[in-house]
Amino acid sequence: MIAKHPELAAEFVANGERAHWHDQALWFVRSKRDNMAHSLPEWEALRQTASDTKDYVLSHLDEMLTQFAANAEKLGVQVHWAKDAAEHNEIILSIIKKHDAKKIVKSKSMLTEECGLNPFLERYDLEVIDTDLGERIVQLRNEHPSHIVLPAIHIKKEEVGECFHEHLGTEKGASDPTYLTEAARNHLREKFVQADIGITGVNFGIAETGGFVVCTNEGNADLGASLPPVHIACMGLEKMLPRAADLGVFLRLLARSATGQPITTYSSHFHGPRDENSELHLILVDNGRSELIGDADYRNSLKCIRCGACMNTCPVYRRSGGHSYKATVPGPIGSILNPARDAKKYASLPHACSLCASCTNVCPVKIDLHHQLYTWRNKLVLRNLLPATKRIPMHLASFFMQRPKLFSFLGYWGRWKLRITPRFLKYNRFLNAWGRQRELPPAPKHSFRAEYRAKRKAE
């Protein structure tokens, strides 16, 4: 199914109140990020160091993955390699069948979302419980996360109360966050105790040691990895770091960029199974990443540490909602990664961008996001994937701009027309969809060229 961002965004924006508080909530997180960044004099040095480290990783990824896997196996980790989402899911299913497991708890993992793990396992009558609070809310509502760090940012507390009343038996009409959180905690603790297998994502893998790190704010990954006898960790190939000494840089950047905290509440390090009666499986997943590394235009997108800062600052994402991208990873970074997997399906996403460069400015690993989005627009034209609604106006603009006299006349006519056109026509929903939510600036009396000539003459 083709993801049409403009139509899906229109559905979200139709609820003006929701669109406004969604915008404000994310800008509040962006502001916290700025406060944290400004509190560190070395902030830009940290960003540059992280970017340089990731450059090195992407240039030596084959060596590092081999080193990481070998060191992990020395620690007793059972390492698996998956070329794509299907293989990733089959590996997990084989581990589940081996242990005759029925109940699985899972902490937040965008990789398993990317691979469609939950619906895959549910087809085998397996219970898969997302244990991150936001993830559990959207799971109960039968939705996908709308943000990679704040999965339920699009949902009001009153809606959470209705959902918990239906599924968890909380009081009808209750919307107090403390009460609802306590209800979720009691519900999830029961699931943790009953679980046969715990699944987590991986934030960073350390080639030097074979260990890996999982960052959370709720401690659910720790419970999921500690209570069940089997822990399965799912890791994208790009999540590598060369040395344990590099980790400090990324931990200082990650939480500050994501939620405006000095560090995530839990940064848990795993170096093998916890005892002789436990198993630790690590699945290293490609799923198109190796192809992206070979593309000079987009390889930098693999530096991403999934902090979500680009989404929190993006004026388009903040106002259109994460579900309008119809993808596991939305926002600016998703508008680069998703077309790389399926350009036809996600052809509209690179156009969901104002090219303001705010995403590039806040990225903790200095990904040139707006440049890559602009490059995607050019490539979509070359692949004949630009819709007629964009292609025809651009051809017309090119025609007029190559004819200065005609362009000047149209400018004069347009300025005059805007001044005399009644407002009900100027902002007609059929004639000017753009103006439904925006106010046009007053039409100038003179063109820029006329103003320029007058200024030069006065000099």
N, C-alpha and C positions, 0 to 999 in steps of 0.2 A: 504493500500500500504506500503510495506517494505521500510524504509528509509535506503538507502545505502550510507553512508557518503563518502567512497572512490571515487565512481563514480561521485557523485555530487560535491565533492571537486575538482576533476580533471577538471570539466567544468569551475569552477571559476578560477583555477590556469592556465588554458590554455591561458587566457588573462594576460600575464606577467606584463604588465604595471599596470593594475587594481589591481592585487594581490599585487604588490609592494607598491602602494600608500595606499591601504587599510591597509597593515601591518604598514606602517609608520604613518598613521593617528592615528591608535589605540595606537601605542607605544608612540606617542606624548601625548595622554591623560594619559597613564600610567605614563609617566614622570612627568606630572603635579600633579598626585596623590602622587608620591614620594616626590615632593617638599613640598606639603602640609603636608604630614605625618612627614617629617623631621623638619618642622617648629614648631611642637608641642612636647615638651619634654614628655608630658603625653600620647602620642599616643598609646603606647602599653597598658597602664593602661585603656584607653578608650575601646580598643578592648576587653580586658579581662572582663571589666565591662559589656559591651554589650553581650558578649558570656554568661556570668553568668546569666544575666537577661533573655536571651532567653532560657537558660536551665530551669530556674524557670517557665517561661511561658509554655513551653512544658510539664512540670511535673504537672502543675495546670491549664491546658487549659480549662477543663470543668467548673471549678469554675469561672475562669476569664470571659469566654464567657457568662455565666449566669449573672454575675455581670454587665458586659458591656451592655448586652441587656436590663437588667432592668433599668440601669441608663440612657441609650439612650431613652427608652420609656418615662421615667419621663420628658425628655427634649422635648417630642413631636415627636420623630422619630418613624416612622412605621418600625419595624424590621421584616425581613423575613429570613427564613432558607432554604437553598437549599442543597440537598444532592449531586447533581451532576450538570453537565453543562446543561443538558436538563431542569432540574427544574429551574435553574437560568434564562435561557432564557424565559421559560414560565411565570415566575413571572414578568419579565420586560414587556413581551407582555401584560399581564393582566393589568398592570398599564397603559400602553399606550392606550389600548382599553377603559379603564375606563374613560380616559380623552379625548377620541376621537382624540388623537394626530397623527400627520402625519410627523412632522419634528423633528429630534433628533440630538443634538450636543453632541459629546463625547470627553472627554479629554483622554490622554494616560492611558490605563488600560490593563496590560498584562493578568489580569484575564478574561476580556471580550474577549480578543484574544484567550485565552485558551479554552473558552466556545463556540467560534465560533458565537458570538452574531451578528456581522454585517451581514453575509450572511443569518442568521436565520431571522432577521428583514426585510431584503430586499425581502425575499420571500413573505412578506405580503404587498409589495409595500410601504414600509416606507423609508423615506430618512434619512440615518444615515451618518453624516459628522464627520470625525475625525478632531479635531481642533488643535492638536499638529502639528507644521509645517512639521516635518519629517514624521509623520503618514499620514498627508494629501498628501504628495508627493507620498508615496508608495500606498496609496489608489487610487489616480488618475492613477497610473501606473498599478493598479490591481495586486499588489504584497503584500506580507506579510512583516512586519518589519524584518530586519536582525539582529537587536541588541535591547536589552530591554530599553536602554537609548538613543541610537543614531540610531533610526530606519532606517534612510536613509544614513547611513555611507558608503554604497556600491555604492552610486550614485554620479556621478560627477555633478558639477554645470551646465555644458553645457547640460547634459541630463535633469536636472531640467528645464532649459530654454526651451528645446524642449517640455517637458511635459506641462509647463505653457502656452506656445504658443498655444498648441492644446486645452487645457481645459479652460484656463483663458483669452485667447486673448492677451497675452503679445506680445511684438515685436519679430519677428522672428530673431533668432540668439542671442538674449539677454541672457547674462549669469552673469551679475553683481549681486552679492548676495543681495546688498541693494535694488536694483530695484525689484528683484524677491520676496524678503521678503515683500516689500511694497504692491506688487500685491496680495500676499497671504493674507496679513492683511486686505486689502479692501474686498477681496472675503469672508473671514471668518467672518468679522464683520456683513456682510449682513446675513449670516447664523445664527449667534448668535441672532440677532434681530428677525428673523423669527421663531426661535425654540420654540417648545411646551414643550420639555423635555430636560434636561441636564443630562448626565451620566458621572460620574467620577469613578476613582479607589479610593483606600484608601492605604496610606503608613503606617499609624499607628493608631490603635484604643486604647483608654485609658480606661481600665477597671474601674478605680477609678471614672472617671467623666462621662463616656458614650459618650464623644466627640471623634472625629477622625480628623486626619491631612492628607492633600493632598499636596504633594510637586511638584512644577513645576518651570520651568524657563521662561515660556512665559505668564503666567497669564491666559491661556485659560481655566483652570479649574474654576477659579474665575468667569469668564464671563459666562461659561456654568452653573454654580451653582446659579448665581445671576440674570440673565435675564429671563430665563424661569420660570414659576410658580412651576414646579415640578423638584426636584433634586433626582436622583437615584444614590446611592453610592454602589459600588460592592467591597466586601472585602473578601479575603481568611481568613480562620479561624486562620492561624498562625500569622497574622499581629498585634497581641495583645501586649500591654505593660501594666504592672501592675499599674503604677502611672504616673501622669503628670510630676513628678520630673525626671522620667527615660527618658523622651523625649529629653532632652538636649544632652544626650550622643549620641543618635542615629542621631540627626540632625547634630551634629558635624562630625560624621563619614560618613553619607550618601553622601553628595555632594562632600566632599574631595575625597572619594573613587571613585565616579562615574565620575566626570568631572574636579576634581582639583579645585573646588570652596570652599570658607569657609563655605557657606551655600547655599541652593537653593534660587533663587531669590524670590520665593513665597512659604511660608510655611503656608498654610491656615488652620485655625482651625474651625471646625463646631460643634456647640452645639445646634442642633434642627433646625427646619425650620426658615427662616428669618423673617416671619411675619404670621399673622393669615390667609392670603390669599395664602400661599405657603404650599407645602408638601415636606417633606424629607423622602425618603425611603432608608433603609440600608439593603442590602442583604448579609447575611453571608453564604459563600460557602465552602462546604467540598471538593467535587470532588476528592476523594482519599487521602486527607490529614490525616484523622483520621487513615487510615490504615498505612500510612507512620510513624506516631507517634509511632505505636506499633512495628516497626521494628528497633531493636537496632542498626543495621548496618547503617541505613540511616536516622534516625530521626533528626540528626543534620542538614541535608540539609534543614529542615523547619525553621532554624534560618535565612535563606537568606532574606536580605532586598532589593533585586533587584537593587543593585548599578551597576552591570555590570563590576566590577573591575576584576573579574576572566577572563572575555572575553577579556578585553583590554590587559591583560598580556599574555594570552595563545598563544604560538607560532603556535599551530594548527589552532585555530579560526582566528587569525590575517591573516593567509595565505590562509585559505580555505573559508572564508566568512560565514555569519550566515545562509544563505539559504541552505548550504550543510548539515545542521543538520535536516532540514525538520521538525522543531518543533517550537512552540511558544517561548520557552526559549531555546536558543542554548548554545554553549560553555560548559565549565566544569560543571557548576551547572545543565544545561539542560541535560548533559550526565548522570547525576544521577537521576534527577526527571523523565525524560521521560521513561527510561526503567522500572521504578517503576510502571508506568501506563500501559505500554504495552511492555514487555520484548522482545517479538518476533519482533515487528515492529522496535524497536530502539536498537536492539542487536549490531549494529555496532558502536554506539556512545561511549561506554566506551573505545573502542579501538582507538578513535580519540584523543589520549592523549599520551604525551611523558613521563608522570609521573615525570616531572621536579619539581613539587610542587610549582611552582610560583603562581598558583591560591590560594593555601592554605596560602602562605606567605602574600598575599595582602588582603585576605578576612577580612572585618572589624569586622565580628562576629566570626572569627576563626573557620570556618567550615573546617574539615579535608578532603578537596575535593579530593586530590590525593589518599588518603587511601580508600575513598569510591569508587572511580573509579576502583582501583585495586581489591577491594572486588567484584564489579560488574563483573569484568572479570572472577573471580573464579566461581561466581554463574551462569554465562552464560554457562560455561563449564558443570556444574552440571545439567543444564536444557537442555543440548544438543543443545544449540543455537550458538555454535562456528562454523563458516563456515569451510568447508574442506580446504580452502586455508590457514587457520591458524592452524587448527587441525593437518593436516598431517605433516607440517614442525616441529611442536612442538613434535610430536611422534618420528620423525626422530632424532631431537636434543636430546631427552631423550635417545633414543637407543644408539647413539654415545657417549654421555657423561657418560653413565654407563660402557663404555669399553675404559679405558684410552689409551691403546696402539693404538686402531683404531682411537680414537679422535686425538692422537698425529700425526699419519700418515696423516690423512686428513688435519690437520693444516699445516704440512710440504708441502703436495701436493698443497694445496690452495695458500700458500705464493709463491711457485714457479710458479704456473699457473698465478697468478696475475701479476708477474713481466714480463712474456714473452707474455702475451695475447695482441694483437693489440688493440688500443683504440676503433676502430670502433666495435669490438666485445664486449669489456668490457662495453661499454655504449650503446649497442644495445637496442632499445626501447622494443623489445620482450623478450630478454634474461635478461635484468636488468632494469625493470621499475623504481626501486628505484633510479638508477643512472641518470635518465633523468634530475633531478633538483639538483643533489648532486654530489660532487666530492669525490671519494673514497680516503682515506689516502694512502700514499705509503705503499706497503706490506713490513713488517719487515723481516729482514734476519733470525732472530732467534725467537723462541717462548718465551712466558713469562717464562715458566718453565726453559727453557735453560738459559735465562738471570738471573733468580733467583739463579739457581745452580752456575753460574759463579760468581755472587756477593758473595754468601755465601763462595765459595771456596777462593775468594780473601781476605775475612775477616780473 
